[in-house]
Amino acid sequence: MKLSVTHVAPRLTVRAKMLALLIGIVAAVALPQICHVAGRAWNIGTGLGELLLPMHLPILAVGLLAGPAVGAIAGLAAPAVSFLLSGMPLVTVLPFMCVELCFYGLCAGALRRVKLPIVAKVLVAQLAGRMARMLAILIGRALGGTALTAVSTWIAVKNGLPGLAIQWILIPVLVLLVEKAQKNES
């Protein structure tokens, strides 16, 4: 399994896309809960989630596996579903996470069939998502609706570097394994 070669994803059925959407949302809701439980057990609160970015990984993967529409829907829905079930992410950051993750899924999906290494696709989607989050925060501040600043985006990037690195490693492996399983199934 070569991770550095350029990669173009195969076409998927509607059923496969819907399954990817469902799995992506469930994973994006469950993984942060696991991190929160572990964070409480280790007395670091939500710090583990801020460090590992567990909600981001499934959304990027869904976009790369199922395309821009599915990725964007998963990215928009996952934080909202998580909030409704657990109260997390906090209401003050919920709209910005919805924007960020929606752009992650949209951009990863838009790059799905572009001939690039998977890790490059992940990096571009990560940058686009963070830029969208920063723009949403700036708009929120201009409208007087948030105390967050654009600098908070860069602080989140710095705090989440381990999670970004995990995404650079795991997402290419996950995408290639899923696509290999799909080929073996056909």
MDAnalysis code that builds the backbone (N, CA, C; Angstrom):
import MDAnalysis as mda
import numpy as np

u = mda.Universe.empty(558, n_residues=186, atom_resindex=np.repeat(np.arange(186), 3), trajectory=True)
u.add_TopologyAttr("name", ["N", "CA", "C"] * 186)
u.add_TopologyAttr("resid", np.arange(1, 187))
u.add_TopologyAttr("resname", ["MET", "LYS", "LEU", "SER", "VAL", "THR", "HIS", "VAL", "ALA", "PRO", "ARG", "LEU", "THR", "VAL", "ARG", "ALA", "LYS", "MET", "LEU", "ALA", "LEU", "LEU", "ILE", "GLY", "ILE", "VAL", "ALA", "ALA", "VAL", "ALA", "LEU", "PRO", "GLN", "ILE", "CYS", "HIS", "VAL", "ALA", "GLY", "ARG", "ALA", "TRP", "ASN", "ILE", "GLY", "THR", "GLY", "LEU", "GLY", "GLU", "LEU", "LEU", "LEU", "PRO", "MET", "HIS", "LEU", "PRO", "ILE", "LEU", "ALA", "VAL", "GLY", "LEU", "LEU", "ALA", "GLY", "PRO", "ALA", "VAL", "GLY", "ALA", "ILE", "ALA", "GLY", "LEU", "ALA", "ALA", "PRO", "ALA", "VAL", "SER", "PHE", "LEU", "LEU", "SER", "GLY", "MET", "PRO", "LEU", "VAL", "THR", "VAL", "LEU", "PRO", "PHE", "MET", "CYS", "VAL", "GLU", "LEU", "CYS", "PHE", "TYR", "GLY", "LEU", "CYS", "ALA", "GLY", "ALA", "LEU", "ARG", "ARG", "VAL", "LYS", "LEU", "PRO", "ILE", "VAL", "ALA", "LYS", "VAL", "LEU", "VAL", "ALA", "GLN", "LEU", "ALA", "GLY", "ARG", "MET", "ALA", "ARG", "MET", "LEU", "ALA", "ILE", "LEU", "ILE", "GLY", "ARG", "ALA", "LEU", "GLY", "GLY", "THR", "ALA", "LEU", "THR", "ALA", "VAL", "SER", "THR", "TRP", "ILE", "ALA", "VAL", "LYS", "ASN", "GLY", "LEU", "PRO", "GLY", "LEU", "ALA", "ILE", "GLN", "TRP", "ILE", "LEU", "ILE", "PRO", "VAL", "LEU", "VAL", "LEU", "LEU", "VAL", "GLU", "LYS", "ALA", "GLN", "LYS", "ASN", "GLU", "SER"])
u.atoms.positions = np.array([
    [0.850, -1.168, 0.000],
    [0.000, 0.000, 0.000],
    [0.898, 1.234, 0.000],
    [0.958, 1.953, -1.118],
    [1.775, 3.152, -1.224],
    [0.930, 4.364, -0.872],
    [1.434, 5.176, 0.052],
    [0.684, 6.343, 0.482],
    [1.121, 7.605, -0.242],
    [2.280, 7.603, -0.878],
    [2.786, 8.817, -1.489],
    [2.378, 8.964, -2.946],
    [1.848, 7.915, -3.546],
    [1.461, 7.998, -4.949],
    [0.182, 8.808, -5.090],
    [-0.028, 9.343, -6.294],
    [-1.268, 10.070, -6.518],
    [-2.429, 9.097, -6.496],
    [-3.585, 9.608, -6.172],
    [-4.724, 8.746, -5.894],
    [-5.985, 9.346, -6.494],
    [-6.757, 8.547, -7.190],
    [-8.074, 8.942, -7.694],
    [-9.082, 7.909, -7.204],
    [-10.117, 8.380, -6.523],
    [-11.103, 7.488, -5.916],
    [-12.064, 6.911, -6.948],
    [-12.550, 5.698, -6.694],
    [-13.556, 5.096, -7.586],
    [-14.935, 5.722, -7.361],
    [-15.837, 5.502, -8.300],
    [-17.223, 5.989, -8.164],
    [-17.977, 5.104, -7.168],
    [-18.958, 5.707, -6.477],
    [-19.738, 4.979, -5.477],
    [-21.221, 4.995, -5.820],
    [-21.931, 3.989, -5.329],
    [-23.385, 3.946, -5.476],
    [-24.016, 4.881, -4.444],
    [-25.270, 5.219, -4.647],
    [-25.995, 6.047, -3.680],
    [-26.054, 5.333, -2.329],
    [-26.259, 4.038, -2.354],
    [-26.308, 3.257, -1.108],
    [-24.986, 3.372, -0.346],
    [-23.876, 3.250, -1.055],
    [-22.564, 3.358, -0.411],
    [-22.353, 4.759, 0.163],
    [-22.819, 5.774, -0.553],
    [-22.685, 7.149, -0.061],
    [-23.516, 7.365, 1.202],
    [-24.731, 6.822, 1.228],
    [-25.586, 6.975, 2.409],
    [-25.000, 6.237, 3.610],
    [-24.425, 5.076, 3.355],
    [-23.768, 4.327, 4.423],
    [-22.566, 5.108, 4.952],
    [-21.782, 5.693, 4.056],
    [-20.637, 6.511, 4.469],
    [-21.102, 7.703, 5.302],
    [-22.199, 8.328, 4.893],
    [-22.755, 9.465, 5.635],
    [-23.138, 9.047, 7.049],
    [-23.860, 7.957, 7.169],
    [-24.296, 7.471, 8.475],
    [-23.109, 7.105, 9.363],
    [-22.182, 6.343, 8.822],
    [-21.008, 5.934, 9.602],
    [-20.187, 7.156, 10.000],
    [-20.037, 8.100, 9.078],
    [-19.266, 9.310, 9.370],
    [-19.867, 10.118, 10.502],
    [-21.174, 10.310, 10.475],
    [-21.828, 11.077, 11.539],
    [-21.731, 10.338, 12.870],
    [-21.993, 9.040, 12.859],
    [-21.898, 8.257, 14.101],
    [-20.476, 8.327, 14.667],
    [-19.476, 8.142, 13.818],
    [-18.082, 8.201, 14.282],
    [-17.725, 9.596, 14.782],
    [-18.207, 10.627, 14.086],
    [-17.894, 12.003, 14.482],
    [-18.594, 12.401, 15.779],
    [-19.633, 11.694, 16.156],
    [-20.293, 11.929, 17.439],
    [-19.668, 11.047, 18.524],
    [-19.360, 9.801, 18.197],
    [-18.848, 8.851, 19.197],
    [-17.396, 9.121, 19.599],
    [-16.532, 9.395, 18.636],
    [-15.111, 9.587, 18.960],
    [-14.872, 10.727, 19.959],
    [-15.513, 11.888, 19.807],
    [-15.323, 12.926, 20.823],
    [-15.822, 12.504, 22.204],
    [-16.900, 11.717, 22.247],
    [-17.399, 11.263, 23.545],
    [-16.374, 10.362, 24.233],
    [-15.741, 9.511, 23.454],
    [-14.678, 8.653, 24.001],
    [-13.548, 9.520, 24.546],
    [-13.177, 10.553, 23.779],
    [-12.116, 11.465, 24.237],
    [-12.529, 12.213, 25.502],
    [-13.801, 12.629, 25.587],
    [-14.262, 13.342, 26.782],
    [-14.251, 12.435, 28.006],
    [-14.671, 11.194, 27.836],
    [-14.648, 10.239, 28.951],
    [-13.201, 10.003, 29.395],
    [-12.314, 9.782, 28.438],
    [-10.897, 9.575, 28.770],
    [-10.309, 10.829, 29.406],
    [-10.676, 11.994, 28.889],
    [-10.187, 13.254, 29.457],
    [-10.617, 13.439, 30.901],
    [-11.852, 13.071, 31.191],
    [-12.330, 13.151, 32.578],
    [-11.576, 12.158, 33.461],
    [-11.354, 10.959, 32.943],
    [-10.642, 9.933, 33.717],
    [-9.212, 10.369, 34.025],
    [-8.606, 11.115, 33.111],
    [-7.217, 11.565, 33.294],
    [-7.132, 12.992, 33.831],
    [-8.273, 13.534, 34.266],
    [-8.341, 14.885, 34.830],
    [-7.825, 15.977, 33.893],
    [-8.110, 15.847, 32.598],
    [-7.725, 16.911, 31.663],
    [-8.950, 17.497, 30.954],
    [-10.124, 17.124, 31.401],
    [-11.359, 17.682, 30.852],
    [-11.478, 17.467, 29.356],
    [-11.820, 18.542, 28.638],
    [-12.002, 18.444, 27.185],
    [-10.684, 18.595, 26.432],
    [-9.591, 18.727, 27.159],
    [-8.283, 18.937, 26.532],
    [-7.894, 17.859, 25.541],
    [-8.300, 16.633, 25.799],
    [-7.953, 15.536, 24.893],
    [-8.631, 15.716, 23.537],
    [-9.867, 16.169, 23.552],
    [-10.574, 16.431, 22.302],
    [-9.941, 17.570, 21.517],
    [-9.522, 18.615, 22.227],
    [-8.867, 19.753, 21.578],
    [-7.512, 19.349, 21.003],
    [-6.885, 18.364, 21.602],
    [-5.583, 17.873, 21.163],
    [-5.698, 16.918, 19.978],
    [-6.674, 16.000, 20.028],
    [-6.777, 14.933, 19.021],
    [-7.761, 15.221, 17.884],
    [-8.640, 16.206, 18.058],
    [-9.619, 16.586, 17.022],
    [-10.413, 15.384, 16.506],
    [-11.038, 14.629, 17.408],
    [-11.680, 13.378, 16.990],
    [-12.870, 13.544, 16.052],
    [-13.542, 14.685, 16.072],
    [-14.691, 14.869, 15.188],
    [-14.244, 15.145, 13.753],
    [-13.059, 15.676, 13.584],
    [-12.570, 16.070, 12.262],
    [-12.215, 14.867, 11.393],
    [-11.601, 13.872, 11.981],
    [-11.105, 12.718, 11.221],
    [-12.199, 12.023, 10.411],
    [-13.338, 11.661, 10.998],
    [-14.360, 10.972, 10.197],
    [-14.936, 11.843, 9.081],
    [-15.025, 13.143, 9.306],
    [-15.604, 14.025, 8.288],
    [-14.679, 14.121, 7.085],
    [-13.396, 14.273, 7.323],
    [-12.434, 14.299, 6.213],
    [-12.469, 12.977, 5.449],
    [-12.530, 11.881, 6.188],
    [-12.566, 10.558, 5.546],
    [-13.835, 10.386, 4.716],
    [-14.977, 10.814, 5.243],
    [-16.240, 10.692, 4.506],
    [-16.180, 11.493, 3.209],
    [-15.654, 12.699, 3.274],
    [-15.530, 13.498, 2.061],
    [-14.686, 12.804, 1.016],
    [-13.543, 12.273, 1.442],
    [-12.647, 11.592, 0.498],
    [-13.254, 10.305, -0.042],
    [-14.055, 9.641, 0.756],
    [-14.647, 8.370, 0.329],
    [-15.950, 8.534, -0.452],
    [-16.750, 9.547, -0.106],
    [-18.105, 9.626, -0.662],
    [-18.413, 10.893, -1.449],
    [-17.506, 11.841, -1.488],
    [-17.725, 13.021, -2.307],
    [-18.138, 14.263, -1.541],
    [-18.207, 15.399, -2.261],
    [-18.416, 16.690, -1.609],
    [-19.778, 16.863, -0.939],
    [-20.852, 16.410, -1.569],
    [-22.180, 16.596, -0.967],
    [-22.296, 15.800, 0.328],
    [-21.880, 14.553, 0.286],
    [-21.949, 13.695, 1.477],
    [-21.019, 14.233, 2.562],
    [-19.816, 14.635, 2.185],
    [-18.874, 15.194, 3.148],
    [-19.401, 16.457, 3.800],
    [-19.984, 17.351, 2.997],
    [-20.520, 18.606, 3.534],
    [-21.695, 18.349, 4.473],
    [-22.588, 17.454, 4.089],
    [-23.741, 17.135, 4.946],
    [-23.267, 16.525, 6.266],
    [-22.332, 15.593, 6.187],
    [-21.797, 14.978, 7.409],
    [-21.136, 16.031, 8.288],
    [-20.361, 16.921, 7.669],
    [-19.670, 17.963, 8.426],
    [-20.612, 18.950, 9.082],
    [-21.703, 19.248, 8.429],
    [-22.693, 20.162, 8.988],
    [-23.517, 19.474, 10.077],
    [-23.874, 18.222, 9.844],
    [-24.765, 17.505, 10.761],
    [-24.072, 17.007, 12.027],
    [-22.844, 16.536, 11.909],
    [-22.191, 15.883, 13.055],
    [-22.096, 16.774, 14.290],
    [-21.612, 18.025, 14.183],
    [-21.569, 18.848, 15.400],
    [-22.962, 19.124, 15.969],
    [-23.954, 19.303, 15.089],
    [-25.319, 19.566, 15.553],
    [-25.894, 18.348, 16.274],
    [-25.704, 17.164, 15.709],
    [-26.181, 15.931, 16.350],
    [-25.471, 15.733, 17.687],
    [-24.165, 15.953, 17.691],
    [-23.400, 15.811, 18.929],
    [-23.909, 16.776, 19.995],
    [-24.176, 18.016, 19.592],
    [-24.695, 19.003, 20.540],
    [-26.050, 18.577, 21.095],
    [-26.925, 18.098, 20.226],
    [-28.256, 17.678, 20.666],
    [-28.198, 16.495, 21.630],
    [-27.230, 15.602, 21.426],
    [-27.117, 14.411, 22.274],
    [-26.314, 14.648, 23.545],
    [-25.302, 15.533, 23.480],
    [-24.372, 15.638, 24.604],
    [-24.126, 17.058, 25.115],
    [-24.598, 18.050, 24.383],
    [-24.290, 19.424, 24.773],
    [-22.909, 19.872, 24.324],
    [-22.212, 19.019, 23.591],
    [-20.870, 19.338, 23.082],
    [-20.891, 19.240, 21.561],
    [-20.245, 20.106, 20.867],
    [-19.450, 21.242, 21.326],
    [-20.338, 22.319, 21.965],
    [-19.716, 23.174, 22.735],
    [-20.456, 24.235, 23.410],
    [-21.179, 25.102, 22.391],
    [-22.291, 25.663, 22.803],
    [-23.115, 26.462, 21.898],
    [-22.334, 27.650, 21.326],
    [-21.342, 28.147, 22.058],
    [-20.562, 29.297, 21.576],
    [-19.663, 28.950, 20.398],
    [-19.280, 27.690, 20.274],
    [-18.422, 27.290, 19.147],
    [-19.151, 26.422, 18.125],
    [-20.370, 25.997, 18.444],
    [-21.122, 25.103, 17.557],
    [-21.252, 25.629, 16.126],
    [-21.685, 26.868, 15.908],
    [-21.836, 27.303, 14.511],
    [-20.512, 27.315, 13.755],
    [-19.439, 27.632, 14.447],
    [-18.133, 27.701, 13.791],
    [-17.597, 26.310, 13.467],
    [-17.887, 25.356, 14.356],
    [-17.511, 23.969, 14.050],
    [-18.331, 23.428, 12.893],
    [-19.610, 23.794, 12.836],
    [-20.446, 23.353, 11.708],
    [-19.884, 23.876, 10.391],
    [-19.492, 25.140, 10.371],
    [-18.904, 25.725, 9.156],
    [-17.595, 25.023, 8.816],
    [-16.725, 24.885, 9.814],
    [-15.411, 24.275, 9.589],
    [-15.537, 22.843, 9.075],
    [-16.329, 22.033, 9.750],
    [-16.454, 20.637, 9.347],
    [-17.196, 20.485, 8.027],
    [-18.152, 21.354, 7.771],
    [-18.831, 21.339, 6.470],
    [-17.813, 21.588, 5.358],
    [-16.934, 22.557, 5.562],
    [-15.903, 22.837, 4.556],
    [-14.886, 21.709, 4.461],
    [-14.564, 21.061, 5.596],
    [-13.677, 19.891, 5.535],
    [-14.262, 18.851, 4.591],
    [-15.510, 18.486, 4.850],
    [-16.157, 17.455, 4.040],
    [-16.318, 17.871, 2.595],
    [-16.723, 19.121, 2.373],
    [-16.917, 19.641, 1.020],
    [-15.610, 19.637, 0.236],
    [-14.561, 20.178, 0.836],
    [-13.269, 20.273, 0.134],
    [-12.621, 18.906, -0.059],
    [-12.669, 18.070, 0.969],
    [-12.112, 16.717, 0.816],
    [-12.852, 15.992, -0.298],
    [-14.168, 16.136, -0.311],
    [-14.966, 15.499, -1.356],
    [-14.692, 16.064, -2.732],
    [-14.497, 17.377, -2.820],
    [-14.202, 18.004, -4.111],
    [-12.862, 17.516, -4.661],
    [-11.966, 17.152, -3.759],
    [-10.644, 16.657, -4.173],
    [-10.627, 15.143, -4.369],
    [-11.733, 14.495, -4.076],
    [-11.820, 13.034, -4.093],
    [-11.300, 12.421, -5.380],
    [-11.680, 12.971, -6.508],
    [-11.301, 12.390, -7.797],
    [-10.151, 13.151, -8.464],
    [-9.517, 14.053, -7.720],
    [-8.354, 14.780, -8.221],
    [-7.123, 13.914, -8.001],
    [-6.263, 13.888, -8.990],
    [-5.078, 13.029, -8.927],
    [-3.998, 13.709, -8.076],
    [-4.045, 13.414, -6.791],
    [-3.101, 13.934, -5.798],
    [-2.890, 12.869, -4.731],
    [-1.782, 12.936, -4.006],
    [-1.641, 12.042, -2.851],
    [-2.755, 12.340, -1.835],
    [-3.243, 11.311, -1.186],
    [-4.342, 11.485, -0.229],
    [-3.960, 12.473, 0.865],
    [-2.741, 12.404, 1.354],
    [-2.328, 13.307, 2.431],
    [-2.378, 14.760, 1.959],
    [-2.096, 15.026, 0.697],
    [-2.203, 16.389, 0.160],
    [-3.661, 16.834, 0.140],
    [-4.556, 15.931, -0.202],
    [-5.986, 16.247, -0.201],
    [-6.448, 16.586, 1.216],
    [-5.978, 15.816, 2.186],
    [-6.329, 16.064, 3.589],
    [-5.824, 17.439, 4.014],
    [-4.586, 17.747, 3.686],
    [-3.985, 19.024, 4.069],
    [-4.745, 20.202, 3.455],
    [-5.079, 20.119, 2.183],
    [-5.834, 21.196, 1.523],
    [-7.204, 21.363, 2.185],
    [-7.880, 20.260, 2.463],
    [-9.196, 20.328, 3.112],
    [-9.083, 20.919, 4.520],
    [-8.029, 20.544, 5.251],
    [-7.822, 21.094, 6.587],
    [-7.629, 22.609, 6.521],
    [-6.812, 23.058, 5.590],
    [-6.575, 24.499, 5.440],
    [-7.863, 25.228, 5.068],
    [-8.618, 24.670, 4.141],
    [-9.875, 25.298, 3.718],
    [-10.866, 25.369, 4.877],
    [-10.958, 24.297, 5.651],
    [-11.871, 24.279, 6.790],
    [-11.500, 25.301, 7.847],
    [-10.215, 25.397, 8.144],
    [-9.767, 26.373, 9.150],
    [-9.966, 27.805, 8.655],
    [-9.734, 28.036, 7.370],
    [-9.953, 29.376, 6.811],
    [-11.447, 29.726, 6.855],
    [-12.304, 28.763, 6.553],
    [-13.752, 28.999, 6.616],
    [-14.176, 29.303, 8.050],
    [-13.598, 28.585, 9.003],
    [-13.907, 28.836, 10.415],
    [-13.491, 30.251, 10.799],
    [-12.288, 30.642, 10.377],
    [-11.797, 31.974, 10.710],
    [-12.703, 33.048, 10.090],
    [-13.110, 32.854, 8.850],
    [-14.005, 33.800, 8.192],
    [-15.356, 33.867, 8.915],
    [-15.878, 32.720, 9.325],
    [-17.146, 32.693, 10.062],
    [-17.016, 33.442, 11.388],
    [-15.889, 33.285, 12.056],
    [-15.657, 34.003, 13.315],
    [-15.590, 35.505, 13.056],
    [-14.886, 35.906, 12.003],
    [-14.801, 37.337, 11.675],
    [-16.185, 37.914, 11.366],
    [-16.995, 37.166, 10.637],
    [-18.363, 37.612, 10.343],
    [-19.176, 37.683, 11.636],
    [-19.040, 36.671, 12.485],
    [-19.733, 36.669, 13.771],
    [-19.345, 37.860, 14.633],
    [-18.069, 38.198, 14.642],
    [-17.607, 39.364, 15.409],
    [-18.154, 40.656, 14.816],
    [-18.144, 40.750, 13.491],
    [-18.649, 41.962, 12.835],
    [-20.132, 42.177, 13.138],
    [-20.851, 41.090, 13.282],
    [-22.280, 41.176, 13.596],
    [-22.529, 41.263, 15.102],
    [-21.449, 41.217, 15.890],
    [-21.570, 41.330, 17.335],
    [-22.072, 40.077, 18.020],
    [-21.925, 38.929, 17.359],
    [-22.506, 37.708, 17.897],
    [-21.537, 36.729, 18.522],
    [-20.250, 37.067, 18.629],
    [-19.316, 36.118, 19.237],
    [-18.173, 36.848, 19.925],
    [-17.675, 36.238, 20.982],
    [-16.504, 36.763, 21.672],
    [-15.229, 36.129, 21.126],
    [-15.376, 35.097, 20.281],
    [-14.201, 34.450, 19.697],
    [-13.490, 35.413, 18.755],
    [-12.194, 35.192, 18.576],
    [-11.418, 36.004, 17.637],
    [-10.823, 35.096, 16.574],
    [-10.393, 35.694, 15.474],
    [-9.748, 34.918, 14.411],
    [-8.487, 34.246, 14.935],
    [-7.828, 34.869, 15.902],
    [-6.617, 34.289, 16.490],
    [-6.939, 32.955, 17.160],
    [-8.165, 32.803, 17.649],
    [-8.542, 31.544, 18.299],
    [-8.440, 30.368, 17.334],
    [-8.609, 30.633, 16.030],
    [-8.452, 29.570, 15.032],
    [-7.015, 29.075, 15.021],
    [-6.071, 29.992, 15.055],
    [-4.658, 29.595, 15.014],
    [-4.232, 28.946, 16.324],
    [-4.816, 29.374, 17.437],
    [-4.547, 28.708, 18.715],
    [-5.069, 27.272, 18.655],
    [-6.251, 27.091, 18.065],
    [-6.816, 25.744, 17.913],
    [-5.933, 24.876, 17.022],
    [-5.347, 25.468, 15.976],
    [-4.427, 24.714, 15.108],
    [-3.216, 24.271, 15.915],
    [-2.635, 25.196, 16.672],
    [-1.455, 24.868, 17.486],
    [-1.779, 23.771, 18.496],
    [-2.898, 23.904, 19.186],
    [-3.284, 22.901, 20.182],
    [-3.620, 21.562, 19.540],
    [-4.129, 21.595, 18.307],
    [-4.558, 20.377, 17.632],
    [-3.522, 19.743, 16.729],
    [-2.265, 20.195, 16.787],
    [-1.229, 19.616, 15.912],
    [-1.121, 18.097, 16.019],
    [-1.188, 17.513, 17.224],
    [-1.159, 16.039, 17.269],
    [-2.328, 15.411, 16.505],
    [-3.512, 15.998, 16.619],
    [-4.673, 15.491, 15.888],
    [-4.505, 15.634, 14.388],
    [-3.923, 16.748, 13.952],
    [-3.663, 16.939, 12.520],
    [-2.706, 15.866, 12.013],
    [-1.653, 15.607, 12.777],
    [-0.679, 14.585, 12.372],
    [-1.333, 13.200, 12.322],
    [-2.194, 12.914, 13.279],
    [-2.914, 11.632, 13.272],
    [-3.766, 11.526, 12.012],
    [-4.417, 12.618, 11.628],
    [-5.235, 12.621, 10.412],
    [-4.375, 12.378, 9.172],
    [-3.190, 12.979, 9.118],
    [-2.298, 12.796, 7.958],
    [-1.884, 11.337, 7.813],
    [-1.796, 10.637, 8.933],
    [-1.388, 9.224, 8.900],
    [-2.594, 8.299, 8.691],
    [-3.632, 8.468, 9.512],
    [-4.751, 7.516, 9.506],
    [-5.680, 7.641, 8.304],
    [-5.963, 8.848, 7.860],
    [-6.941, 9.000, 6.778],
    [-6.463, 8.353, 5.484],
    [-5.216, 8.569, 5.036],
    [-4.788, 7.866, 3.817],
    [-4.871, 6.346, 3.955],
    [-4.470, 5.831, 5.103],
    [-4.538, 4.381, 5.326],
    [-5.992, 3.918, 5.299],
    [-6.864, 4.626, 6.000],
    [-8.284, 4.272, 6.048],
    [-8.918, 4.308, 4.657],
    [-8.662, 5.363, 3.899],
    [-9.241, 5.489, 2.556],
    [-8.778, 4.344, 1.667],
    [-7.492, 4.046, 1.693],
    [-6.972, 2.962, 0.851],
    [-7.517, 1.600, 1.280],
    [-7.655, 1.377, 2.583],
    [-8.211, 0.104, 3.062],
    [-9.677, -0.058, 2.661],
    [-10.463, 1.000, 2.796],
    [-11.878, 0.932, 2.412],
    [-12.004, 0.684, 0.916],
    [-11.209, 1.391, 0.128],
    [-11.289, 1.208, -1.325],
    [-10.807, -0.176, -1.749],
    [-9.812, -0.707, -1.046],
    [-9.347, -2.065, -1.345],
    [-10.450, -3.076, -1.022],
    [-11.133, -2.877, 0.097],
    [-12.240, -3.767, 0.469],
    [-13.368, -3.675, -0.557],
    [-13.633, -2.479, -1.065],
    [-14.670, -2.307, -2.090],
    [-14.299, -3.049, -3.372],
    [-13.033, -2.977, -3.754],
    [-12.580, -3.686, -4.962],
    [-12.730, -5.191, -4.789],
    [-12.359, -5.694, -3.624],
    [-12.458, -7.133, -3.355],
    [-13.906, -7.601, -3.336],
    [-14.826, -6.699, -2.946],
    [-16.240, -7.033, -2.893],
    [-16.850, -7.120, -4.289],
    [-16.346, -6.316, -5.227],
    [-16.937, -6.293, -6.576],
    [-16.493, -7.424, -7.444],
])
